[in-house]
């Protein structure tokens, strides 16, 4: 086995018995690792400040701070490297539980078997180095226009990425402001994924979608019989998001009374279910979003001032897509790839003509509208490139800045007096033009079976007959 020769192959040995700690450290050092030692968890925490070990080998039972508490502390701070737990006979069950709860790498029963320990160290060191490299690549990608599930190369999005990277490691509340469809929930998820809570739940609630009673029930939970229809006890979003992140989407639409109760929860970190008497402690990071201008919402009394200042520790402003058109190209590439996977299509790119139309359009629905337009286009195209003919016939018309005239081939004008049969024939012809005569795709778009489409083609004398088509294998 090749000995590690990279400086990041470093090991911290933690054991309260010196006659075991020092020989173990010497043996590991002889295998090519950089090694430091500590007699307990407290010393280990101090040592890690100046010696960032990428593997920890620790005993479980120690004075002052044992191995379990050491790893618990490091895990809570999101800086626990792969750890190998040394355990005496009879403590194997505790060691396994430690691995399960805290994500330790493995355990090794005493007395130590050098060959086994060396293999574990090599594997743990490799895992640690891969984790570091992955994080480095993610940071690099974020500077190239990718951050978690967000993409953008514009100055506005790079500024957003910078704030996300700054605020994510903290536990400070975040307020995300932007028009509908700009990606406020993606920002919230990025903050969650880059925080030390990424292993916990991410829960989102739309504050504009529920009545006051249902809103409070969703947020705080309720006991059985708390109100009509409360047939059983139910945990609220705060409980569901325990040790994770809760997104309060469209905060300004929350009823004023609920805002007051929310403020109390944020101040005390305790919730009381509707109809309940006991208070439940919660550990939740709050992210709120709104498509309103917060200052205007405050002036109109829609948003409580004290709640606003409680949540507005970090504010992230998302610019509308029309103000960051540099992002359209990279968004199209990303969305097309995602939509291909979703719908089983094989679209390679968006044509230059379509891209030019996209850049002329002001996108009132922002990224959400772009995604919807592309989803329709990818399904209709099926493969190859997205062309103008694959876009909705009225794309761009409603904005007052038409990117495409409604006289394009995918827009059928039928005069009064057209029969149902004539309209059906025209629709089939138009759909076949869109799919470049791909009848399987045309049947999917028309929501009919392939057999029905063949029968219609024969009925309206469109192309080959049913039998001819089957013999020819056209599609």
Secondary structure, 3 states (H helix, E strand, C coil): CCCCCCCCCEEEEECCCHHHHHHHHHHHHHCCCEEEEECCHHHHHHHHHHCCCCEEEEECCCCCCCHHHHHHHHHHCCCCCEEEEEECCCCHHHHHHHHHHHCCCEEEECCCCHHHHHHHHHHHHHHHHHHHHHHHHHHHHHHCCEECCEECCCHHHHHHHHHHHHHHCCCCCEEEECCCCCCHHHHHHHHHHCCCCCCCCEEEEECCCCCHHHHHHHHHEECCCCCCCCCCCEECHHHHCCCEEEEEECHHHCCHHHHHHHHHHHHHCEECCECCCCCEECCEEEEEEECCCHHHHHHCCCCCHHHHHHHCCEEEECCCHHHCHHHHHHHHHHHHHHHHHHHCCEEEEECHHHHHHHHHCCCCCHHHHHHHHHHHHHHHHCEEEECHHHCCCCCCCCCCCCCCCCCCCCCCCCCCCCCHHHHHHHHHHHHHHHCCCCHHHHHHHHCCCHHHHHHHHHHCCCCCCHHHHHHHCCC
